[in-house]
Amino acid sequence: MHEPARRHLNGLTTKAEWPTRDAGGYPPGWQVRYLCRVRGPAGRRRAGAGSEWQERSGTIAGRSLRDEHTSTTWVPVRQRDTAPDAPVNLVRATDILHAEPPGD
């Protein structure tokens, strides 16, 4: 007996059809892991120590934004375990390490 293909968000059925980070086409609600820059204490910044990169996870919170001058795509991400009305962080699409539909 033929079983229908499993349907994902927005009718996408396979990982090959999922949006890519280069296009910044992640639909709202997708779960992502991303890199963000975290600054150290003020004393370390003055001493010339650079920012550290930290891996975080969150949920896509809206449509992506494209900066025409720098060709950078920014994706609004709400950090995991925050209130639904909490402010979002704009994350560069190239800093998103992994994305998947909700529930996967």
N, C-alpha and C positions, 0 to 999 in steps of 0.2 A: 504494500500500500504506500502511495506517495505521501510524504509528510511535507507540509508547506514550510518554506524557509522561515527561519526565525527573523522577526522584524525588530529593528533597532529604532532609535529616535530618528525622526524625520524620514522614515522609510528606508534607511540604510541597512543593508543586509550583511555585508562582509567588511572586514577590516580594510580591504583594498578600497572600499567606497567611502571610508570615513574621511572627514576633512583633514587637511594637512596643516602643520604648523606654519609652513611658509605662506599659506594664504590667510592664516589667522581665522579660518572658518569654523571655529568651534561653536556649536550651538549652546545657548544658555542651559545650565543644569549639568553639563558634563563635569566629571571629576578629573582634576589635573594634578600632576606633580610638577613643580617648577623651581627654578633657582632664583634667589633674590639676594641682593647685596645688603649686608648688615654692618652697620658702622660700630666700631668699638667705642669705649668710653672717650670722652672729650680729650683727656690727656694723651691717649694713644693717637688720636688724629693729629694733634699738634706735633707729636714726635715723629710724624711721617709714616706711621704704620697705615697700610691700606685697608680697604674694606674687606670683609670676609664674605664668602659666598655660603649660603645656607639653603638646603633643600626644604621646601614646604609643600603642603597640599591644600587644595581648596576646590571651589566650584566656580565655573564660568557664570558670571553674573549679568551678562548683557552682550550686546554686539561689539565686535572689534572696531578699533579706530585706526586709520591709516594716516601717518604723517607724510604728506606729499613731498616735503623738502628733504627728509632723511630716508624716505622709503622704509620706515619702521612701522610695523603693525603692533599696536598695543591692545591687550586683551584684559577686560575687567574681571578680576578674580576676587572672590570673597574667601578669606582664609577659613580653613576647617574649624569647626566648633565655635563659630561666632554667631551672633544674633543675625536674623535675616535682614534687619535694617542697618547693620553695621556698614561702615564705609568700605568701599572696595579698593583694592590695589590695582594699578595698571601694570601689567607684566608684559614684557616684550614677548612676542610669539616665539622667537628663537630661544627664549629661556624656558619654554615649556618642554619638559622631558618626556612626559607620558600623558595621554588623555584617553578617556573611555566614557561611554554613555553611562548614565545613572543606572545602578542596579547590576552592572557587570562586574 
